[in-house]
């Protein structure tokens, strides 16, 4: 799947003697972020999908009701991200990474005509590829607390057993506290994903031809919750870890150096 994704990091407030690239007069003599950053994200996610459409050309089966089909997705993703503070409230970034994912389409609930001497199992779609994307952070904070809104758009160049594509949009609001070198926050993640697969599958029945299929999937639960914490080693280096929970689960680890 995409996804993904998916690359979901926000700018942790590292206080340093630096200025944004533009609107420096708004900072005055206050301390601010180092303007440039290079980070590494490690992201995993498990979620259920909804089926937007499903074409399965099986002789004797006129159509498949998407409501009886369950779809699960497991994703892992690593990326490198470059970011810059353009103004005191705006951080922009671009990312490039690698993802691996498995999508499981459970067809066991599909009712087949009595004359067909078999039942459908689970269609497993394995794929991997390059993720690229970008986005921006909106930020406001003091030396004791902060609020941030991260927005990320990603696309993928995939390879696998089938023709596949994944696009996603992620928005992550967060609010947190700063206590010395430690940072803690709570938030949520909105995820809008569109994933498509098409090709032919073999049912494993002797003499039976491969069956063409095409499926379009999207996010079943758009929101989940998140908690996280971070540690500032110096004005030039910090790390953070986030745990997402609810109907969708995710983990996110980030290490960023600033200069």
N, C-alpha and C positions, 0 to 999 in steps of 0.2 A: 504494500500500500504506500502509498505515498511516503510516501508521505513525507513521506512525510513529513516529513513532518517535520517534520515535521523538523525543528530547530527553535527552541522555545526559551530564549534567555533574555533577561532584562538587565539593565545596567545597575549594578549594585553601587551604592553611593560611596566611593572611595574619595576621601577628602585629601586634597593636595594643593600645593601652591601652583595652580595652573589656571588657564582660562579657556572658554569655548572659542571656536573659530570665528564666530560673528557675535555681534551684540555684546562685546566685552564690557561696555560701560554699564550694563545691567548688573554685573557681578560686583563692581566697585572694588573695595579692598577685602572682600570676603574670600575665603578659601573655596576652591571648587575642584571638580574632577580633572584628572589628566585628560587631554582632549582626544588622544588616539588609543585604541585598544585592539588587541589580538587575543582571541579566546578559543577554547576548545569545549564543545558540548558533547556529552554522551547522554542519549535519550532512549528510553524504552517505553512501550505503551501496549496495553491490552484493552480491546474494546469490542463491542458488538456493532454490527452494521445493519442498516436497513436496506432492502432491495428496491431500487427504483424501477428496474425492469429485468426480466429474465427470459431469454430465448433458449429453448432446449429442444432440438428437433429429433425427438424420439418417436419412431413409428408407433401408432396406436395411442399416443398421449397427446390430446389436443392442446393442452396448455398446463402450466404449473401455477398454482396459487402462491404468490410470494409470502403470504401470511403463515404458511406451513413450513417455510424454509428458515432455518437459523444460520446466521453468519457470524463468525468470530475472526478477529484479526490480531496477530502478534507482530510487533515491530521493534526493531533496534536500529539506532541511527547514531552516527558520529559525524561531526562537522567542524570546520574551522570558520571562525567568524571575524570579520574586520569591522570596526565601528568607529564613529567619530561624533563628538559633541559639537553640533552645528551652532546651537544657541544654548543658553542656560536651561532651557526646558525641553530641548529636542535632541535626541541621539538617533543617528541613522546607521544602518549596518547592511552588510551583504554576507552571504554564507555559501559555502560549498562543502558537500559531504558525501558520505556513502551510507546506504541503508540496505537492510535485509528484512524481509517480511514473509509471513505465511498467512493466507486467508483460507478459512475452512467454511465451505458452503455445504451444510448438512441437508441432504435431499431425502433422508430416511422417512420423513413424514409425507412424502408425495405419494398419493394413491395411484397405483397402476392397474390397468385392466387385468382381469383374472387370467387371461390367456398368456400374459407375459410371465415366464417362469423365473423371475428374479426380482430383487428389490434394489432400489438405488441407495447408495451409501453417501459418503462425504467426498465432495469435490475439493481437493487440496491444491491450492495455487501457491507455488513458491516463486519468489522473484527478488531481485536485487538491482541496484543501480545507483546512479549519481543524483544527488539532490542539490538543487541550487535555488537560491531565493534571496529575499531581502525584506526590509521593513523599517520600522521606526519605533522609538520609545518616547513617550511623553512622561516627564518627570517633574516632581516638586518635592522639596524636602528641606529639613533643617539639620542641625547636628544631633537631633534626638529622634526624629521620625521621618518617614518618606512615604510618598504614594507614587505609583508608576503604572503605566498602561503600555504594554508591549503588543505590537501588531506585526505579524509575519505572514508573508505569502511564499509558498514553495511550489516547485514543480519537479518532476523527476524524468530521468532518461533511464528506462528499465530494460532489463533482459530477464528471460525465464522461459518456461515451457509454453507460454501463451503470449499473445499480444496484449500488453497491459499499459495502463497509464494511471497516474495519481496526481491530483492537484489539491492543495489545501490552503485554507486561511485560518490563522489562529490569533485570538485576542486574549490577553492575560492581564487583568487588573490585579494589583497587589498593593497592600498597605502594611507598613512594618515599623519596627523600632530599632534604634541604633544604641548599643550600650558598649562603649569602648570599641574594641576590635570586633565585637560580635554583632550580627544583624539577624533579626528574626522577623518573619512576615507571614501573613495569611492572604489568600486570594482565591482565584478561580481561573478556569481555562475554558474558553469557548472555541470549539473546533468544528469547522465546516470542511468536509472532505468529499471529493468525488473520485471514485475508483472504478475503472472499467477493465474487464478481461474478456477476451474472445479467442476461439480456437476450436480444437477438436479433442475429445477425450475418448479413451478406450474403456468400455465397461467390463473388460476382462471375460467376456463370454466368447467361447470358441465360435469362429465364423461370423461374429457380429461386427459390422463396420464401426469405424470411429463416428462419434456423434458430435455434430457442430453445436456450439453453445456461444452465448454472449450474455454477459451480466453487467449491470451498472449498479454500483453500491454507493451509499452515502452514510454519513454519521447518524447512528440511531439516537444517541444521547448527546446533545450539543454541548452541555455544560458538565463539568466536574469541579470539585474543590481541590485546594492545594495548600500545603504548609511548607515552609522552607526556612533555612538558616544559612548564614554565610560567615566567613571569617576574613578579616583584612590583615594580611601579613605585613604590608607596607603600602605607602601611597601608590606603588606600582604593581601590586599583585594581590589578587583576592580569589577566593573560591566560594561556591555555593552549592547546596544540595536541596532539591525539592521533591516532595512526595505528593502525588495526586491520588485522590480517592473518590469513591462514589460509584456510579454506574460505569465509569471508565477509570482505569488506573494508569498512572505513569510515574516514572522517575526521571529526574534531570540533574546531571552533574555538570558544573561549569568551572573552568579555571581561566582567568583572564589576566593578562599583563597590560599595563597602561604606560604610556610614555608621552 
